Amino acid sequence: MGILTAFLGSDLNLKRPDFKNSPVVSLDFSGTNIKFADPAQTSMFPVQDWPNDLDIYDERCYEKQRGGDFAKRFYVKGWDLTGAKRQAKAGVKVSGILSFFSDEYAQTVKGYMNCFNSSCFSYEVLRFCHDVWGGQNEAKDVGDLGNGLFSYPVESRELMYKDINGTVWCYFSFSVKGKAPKFIYATAVSKYHIIFNEFTITPYDDLDYFSPDTNLEVAANGVVDDFMAHYVINLSKTAESEKAQVESHLAEIT
Amino acid sequence: MALLGFSKLLGKDSQKFLPLDKQTNGACGRPIYIDGSLDRKFRGLKLSQMTNIIEKLKTLGASAGGASSYSCVNDASAHMTVIGKTRVTYKIFQSTNDSAKKAGVYITDLDVDSYKGGSPGLYSVSENRGRWELNEKRPQSIRGHFAAINGLCRDPEHAAAEILPDMLDQAFNKNRKWEGDLKSEGFDMFFNPPSLYHKGLMWTTPKQKTYGKLYAAKLLKDELISSQRKNRKVQWVIHSDGAKLLDAALNMTGGADLSNHTMLFCSPTEDISNILPNMKRNKIGLHDDVMKIQDDDWKSKTAQMTSGGAIKKELSKFPGFEDKAELFRDSAHKSLKGYVDQFKGAAAMGAGVGTLLLAPAVPGAAAVGGALWGAYDTWNKAKSIRNKAATNLNTSSLNPHMQPFKSTDEMNLMAKKHSGSTLKTFVDVLKEKLI
């Protein structure tokens, strides 16, 4: 039975991508080095955004957003979670998005921008949530949950933080009631930049994410944890000094 | 055991039939009985769906055998009615020789229409922060200038967020002639359930599959007519099997004016010479390119290659497309010749990579041994064969059917990026073919 299960797969032990033995992507974002494991795509959609080194201060690399900031999806991959008879039961997709908040944008918002500063950072994360799901919730402004169709953070105290490989990541989930949640991990990589890693879990064939018939919830969350566990960021000297500025300012006022 | 008496008339053991509900016991309208074994058809449905279907079945007491029902040619007592998403087959008896069963309506079969992986209809999709998202709320009608019908995909989310936006962008956003701005407006996707066409499905009979497609086509027809009435200009991308659904929908329009719609076929799996006459009749506009097919996409090319003459004839009827008609005819003829040549080439390789990749069934291990020999014979030819073989794979980065706008070189580059090296692309295709 055990051998058969190992060979044919099991719905209660969905097969996940192997992050330990997969190739590693190494990106140079204007001196900041980003490394993460990159298992081969198995989900059924074509990858259009392949990871490349970027001059992250060049506005031409991005698409201008309605709010005046810039965004670029620099990475996308999808992996199927397979169960009995090697059938795909669900997919986990990760999108890496780099947001650029230029000086020009800073003038329109609050006149000052340093993403290493916690109030700037949390405001931008909450604005990300508002921009992406606020429309569907008919929410009027950042901090408003609207009709509550989607639940997502609207206050900075709803954001959680954890240290992964020496980088502090802000993380949270958002969802529509009863459906699979999505997960966001965000961290500042310069005074002007935040990386958002968005994880979308798609149960196939109307499978219930929370059903005990599969271990989908555990397996999907495992993919998110594995991906993030292999994510390493080494800040550039410029970014390090921008970070140090905020820390020394914080030390002065406390 | 042979059926006797009333059971023989029913075609099933009459003991299995139970009263549907106490409200349908015959006090008002005809009594309704249902085959108890049909309970399996309700499995997996939500309570609200089940209640909805039962309520609709109760109306058969009054409506059974009426003008809107279909009657069986071979059996005067047998009828079929479509109620919402449910097809009900039943028999009506004016009298029975079974004292336990009253004369009335006997439901003998029903097909509850459910689609694996999402139900057909409109979904809205919007762009934000460099990523596309399928909106939770489904729109009542097409909102903007852009719409698409999906084809091959695993899920509505994948089609909406990863497959169709790039096609719409390539088709309508690179040229100022088209109306609207894709990124600010977003687009509407008419979801065409892949379960209507592909394996791994919940359809139990071909009839169910046909019925499901007709229901989806009816929804699409309503959408096309509704946006026309609202005088809304809509630019469509029709991907893959979406062409089949469009064909079925246009057949239902009765030649209604749909001149506000403009369409581009991307990797169509239906012979477009069959669809063009209806498009002409409905006054649907054609995109300048008419259709885009990646050079190695055999899935689409085989659908078109035997009808080069017909495509030319039908396309020539659209003013301004005479040259395009000529080009498509030549292209179809070339595809047909190439198709034959590929098999000749593959056969010449013996147990080479060509035979292995093109074979619908998995060949023996000897073929794998010969594969590398064949693959190195002509490097470019092998890459082309690899691309053609990948048209049925789930791995979309290797599959030219999902990339109608890419040149062969771009496709090869994409495959290389996917696998890490060109050599590994062959391994990946072979691996997926063999598993």
Interface residues (C-beta under 8 A of the other chain):
Chain A: P23 A40 Q41 T42 S43 M44 F45 P46 V47 Q48 W50 Y62 E63 Q65 R66 A71 K72 R73 V76 G78 D80 R86 Q87 A88 G91 K93 S95 I97 S99 F128 D131 V132 G135 Q136 L149 F150 V176 F196 E198 T200 T202 Y204 D205 D206
Chain B: K116 G117 G118 S126 N128 R129 G130 R131 E133 N135 E136 K137 L152 C153 R154 D155 E157 H158 A159 A161 E162 I163 D166 K183 S184 G200 M202 N394 T395 S396 S397 N399 M402 Q403 M414 K417 H418 S419 G420 D428 I435
